[in-house]
Amino acid sequence: MPTAVSIRLPDEIAHKLENLASDIERSKTYIILKAIESYLKEYTDYLIALERLRDKDDEIISSDEMRERLALQN
């Protein structure tokens, strides 16, 4: 069962949301849900990248070396 969440938006964002919802003929809830889903996916990817960056055992190679490795695989 869905959970209700209540937020307060600055007037400018609320107006933009209202206009977008009207323009694309979708509900504000739909737009907010899609925005949150997108944010969570991007943030999860960011955390994975940050974890890999901090991994001292992970090999770091230059972009030139990466291009060479990719060319060898093709």
N, C-alpha and C positions, 0 to 999 in steps of 0.2 A: 504494500500500500504506500502511495507517495506521501512524503513528509512536507508539510507546509512550512515555508520560511518567509519571514517578513523582513524587508530592508527599507531603508530610507535612501532615496537618491537625490543628488543635487538637481535643482530644477532644470539645468541645461541638459543633463544626461537623460532625465525623465522625458523632456521634450524630444530629444533625438530618438529615444526609444519609441515613443508614441508615433513619430513621423515614419520611422523605419517600419514599424508594425503595419501602419496604414499603407505605405508604399508597396510592401511585399505581400500584403493581405495575409498576415500571420499574427498570432497573438503575441503580446509582450512576454507571456510565460514561455512560449516557444523560443523566442529570440534569446531570452535570458538563459534558458536551459542549454541551448546550443553554445552560447558564449562560455558558460561554466564548463561544459564538456570539453570544449576546445582548450580552455585554459588548463584544466586538469591534465589533459594529455600532454600539452606542451611543457607544463611544469614537471611532470613525471620524466619526460625525456631530458629536461634540464638536469634533474637530480641524478639521473643515470650518467650523463656526461660528466657532471661534477665529480661523482664517485670514481669514474674511470680516470679523470684528470689527477685525482689525489692518490691513485694507486701507484705506489712506488715501483711495483713489479711489472707494470704495464710498459711495454716497449713504446718509445716515442720515435717516430720517423719523420723525415722532412716531406714536404709535399712532392718534391721531385722523386724521392724514393718511392712514395706511394704510387705515383704515376707509372714508374718503372715496374713495380710489382703488379699493378693492374694490367699493364700491357702484356706481361708475361702470361697472365691467366687467360687472355683472349685468344 
